[in-house]
Amino acid sequence: MAQQSPKDIQKRTFDFAIRVVKLVDRLSRTLAAVEIGRQVLRSGTSVGANVQEADAAESKKDFVHKMGIARKEAQETRYWLAIIRTAILPNDAEVELLWKESDELARILYTIIKHAHLKQATQVLTLVLSFVICSFVILGRL
């Protein structure tokens, strides 16, 4: 998978939200379809909203937290789309594509979170090693 830039994931989650909105507009007006439509609309549009919030994060911890919420929303959307493709719109190509996209988005967001944690751990390790080296230099042991 090619490296995603921050703007790529923002555009991709925005486009995903638009497609979810259009899907919900296509659902029938039965009680089940309306209720499930509300759920998938909330979670599907929340993915991109949380990615946008992460872009404006006040700290690395805040960034990871917001991306984590976006990932959870992508996973929830995948669940609701599975119900739609099984019970409401079986064999619908767009539902299938949206399900796959929600799965890919969840995986991409996981990778972003993982890399943010690794970068943070590397920075901490670098600081600790610098401190240890400085301590040895000060004590004249290096």
C-alpha positions in Angstrom: 0.0 0.0 0.0 1.4 3.4 -0.9 2.1 6.0 1.8 -0.9 8.2 2.4 -0.4 11.9 2.9 -2.5 13.6 5.6 -4.6 15.3 2.8 -5.2 12.0 1.1 -6.8 10.4 4.2 -8.8 13.6 4.7 -10.1 13.5 1.1 -10.7 9.8 1.2 -12.7 10.0 4.4 -14.7 13.0 3.1 -15.5 11.1 -0.1 -16.5 8.1 1.9 -18.9 10.2 4.0 -20.5 11.6 0.8 -21.0 8.1 -0.5 -22.6 7.0 2.8 -25.0 9.9 2.7 -26.0 9.0 -0.9 -26.5 5.3 0.1 -28.7 6.3 3.1 -30.9 8.3 0.7 -31.4 5.2 -1.4 -32.6 3.0 1.5 -36.3 2.2 1.8 -38.4 3.9 4.4 -39.1 0.7 6.5 -38.5 1.0 10.2 -35.4 -1.2 10.1 -33.9 0.6 7.1 -34.5 4.0 8.7 -32.9 3.1 12.0 -29.9 1.3 10.4 -29.6 4.2 8.0 -29.4 6.6 10.9 -26.6 4.5 12.5 -24.5 4.2 9.4 -25.0 7.9 8.6 -23.7 8.9 12.0 -20.7 6.6 12.1 -19.9 6.9 8.4 -19.7 10.7 8.5 -17.9 10.7 11.8 -14.8 9.0 10.4 -13.8 12.0 8.4 -14.9 14.5 11.1 -12.5 12.8 13.5 -9.7 12.8 11.0 -10.2 16.5 10.6 -10.1 17.0 14.3 -6.9 14.9 14.5 -5.3 17.2 11.9 -5.9 20.1 14.4 -4.8 18.1 17.5 -3.2 20.0 20.3 -0.7 17.2 21.1 0.5 13.8 19.8 -1.7 12.2 22.5 -4.7 14.1 21.2 -3.9 13.2 17.6 -3.7 9.5 18.5 -6.9 9.7 20.5 -8.8 11.4 17.6 -7.5 8.9 15.0 -8.5 6.1 17.4 -12.0 7.4 17.4 -12.0 7.7 13.6 -10.9 4.0 13.4 -13.6 2.9 15.8 -16.2 4.8 13.7 -14.9 3.1 10.5 -15.2 -0.3 12.2 -18.8 0.6 13.4 -19.7 1.7 9.9 -18.4 -1.6 8.5 -20.7 -3.4 10.9 -23.8 -1.4 9.8 -22.9 -1.8 6.1 -22.7 -5.6 6.7 -26.2 -5.5 8.0 -27.4 -3.4 5.1 -25.7 -5.8 2.5 -27.2 -8.8 4.3 -30.7 -7.7 5.2 -31.7 -4.6 3.2 -29.7 -4.4 -0.1 -28.2 -7.8 -0.9 -26.0 -7.9 -4.0 -25.7 -4.1 -4.2 -22.4 -3.1 -5.7 -22.1 0.2 -3.9 -22.8 -1.3 -0.5 -20.1 -3.9 -1.2 -17.6 -1.2 -2.3 -18.4 0.9 0.8 -17.9 -2.1 3.1 -14.5 -2.7 1.5 -13.6 1.0 1.8 -14.6 1.1 5.5 -12.4 -1.9 6.1 -9.5 -0.3 4.3 -10.0 3.0 6.2 -9.9 1.2 9.5 -6.7 -0.5 8.5 -5.1 2.7 7.3 -6.1 4.5 10.5 -4.6 1.7 12.5 -1.4 2.1 10.7 -1.4 5.8 11.2 -1.9 5.3 15.0 0.8 2.6 15.1 3.3 4.9 13.4 2.4 7.8 15.7 3.1 5.5 18.7 6.4 4.3 17.3 7.5 7.8 16.5 6.6 8.9 20.1 8.5 5.9 21.5 11.5 6.6 19.4 11.6 10.2 20.6 11.4 9.1 24.3 14.2 6.5 23.7 16.3 9.2 22.1 15.9 11.5 25.0 16.7 8.8 27.5 19.8 7.8 25.6 20.9 11.4 25.4 20.5 11.8 29.1 22.5 8.6 29.8 25.3 9.7 27.5 25.4 13.2 29.0 25.5 11.7 32.5 28.5 9.6 31.6 30.2 12.5 30.0 29.6 14.7 33.0 30.9 12.0 35.3 33.9 11.5 33.1 33.2 7.9 32.3 33.0 8.2 28.5 
